[in-house]
Amino acid sequence: MKRIKIFAVAALFFVMNACYVHYRDVSGHHGQSIVFDAQAACYWNESYGDYVWYFDAWVDNPLGIHNTAQVWAEVYFDNRLVDSHQLVHDRAIGHEYHWFIHKIERLETNLWCGSRYEIDFIAFDWDGGHDVLTVFPKYQN
């Protein structure tokens, strides 16, 4: 009985943490989503009295833009994951390829404006394919 409880707890832990897996490679999936451009930057915002980070990706899919399930920005420092953010799909007319998120540095990130980060933008499609585009952030005053 004790083994069953341990297995159940381990299975529950796996399921709860299996929502998102961090990838550092590209799959060879036909019809996969493609990150064709991306940018990340931070800038000082007077009204917040803090830096604001913005992450933007432009993603397409040969099967249609609605075949992209999720887009993430993973931030690495010295090859170590320090932060990640799920981007929101911009559904405005003329912006259908755009995914974005803006975050207040001190309140919503583990980042410091000016650090040398490497950012992977990862697009996942509904069939399990994914694509990665790596960029370096721009720092603005």
Secondary structure, 3 states (H helix, E strand, C coil): CHHHHHHHHHHHHHHHHCCCCCCCCCCCCCCCCEEEEEEEEEEEECCCCEEEEEEEEEEECCCCHHHEEEEEEEEEECCEEEEEEECEECCCCCCCCEEEEEEEHHHHCCCCCCCCCEEEEEEEECCCCEEEEEECCEECC
